Amino acid sequence: MRRIWVTSDLHIGHNKEFVYKERGFQSIEEHDSALLSNWNELVSPDDVVYVLGDVMLKKDLEDEEFSYALNILKQLNGELIIFRGNHDSESKLKKYETCENVIKAGEAACYLKYPAVKGYQFYLSHYPTLGQ
């Protein structure tokens, strides 16, 4: 059965202690390895994953760290739909779309309605909002 997942703020390769130490890891490599392993244990290749921004921090798309983070992104199971976060530039979002597992990247927000979830409508965004 195809499942739908929602997550955000992966911060792949974001080598700052406030990212990985706060999440219980000793290094960003340990953080990213656990993220990849845990993700692929739960998410199957045909699942849909909404990533609500901040996949990675790196700004320089030619940087070695950006390539490292992009490589991790490519290994994540599921069909990914990536939303714009405060660390996601237009050029990064275009680069994400070069990954086979990324279906779409760049939306700021959207409404989703899934009959399978009792007809509820969901508003997805990286940024906090007040409900209607």
Number of C-alpha atoms within 10 A of each C-alpha: 6 10 11 14 13 12 13 16 17 19 21 28 24 21 16 12 14 9 19 21 13 10 10 11 15 12 16 19 15 12 22 21 14 13 16 16 12 12 15 15 10 12 19 17 15 15 16 21 24 20 23 25 27 20 27 21 21 22 14 12 13 9 10 11 19 20 15 12 19 21 13 16 22 15 15 21 21 24 20 27 21 26 24 23 23 11 15 21 16 11 12 22 20 13 14 24 17 14 16 12 21 21 16 18 24 21 17 15 15 10 9 11 12 11 9 7 9 8 9 10 12 12 11 19 20 19 12 7 9 4 5 3
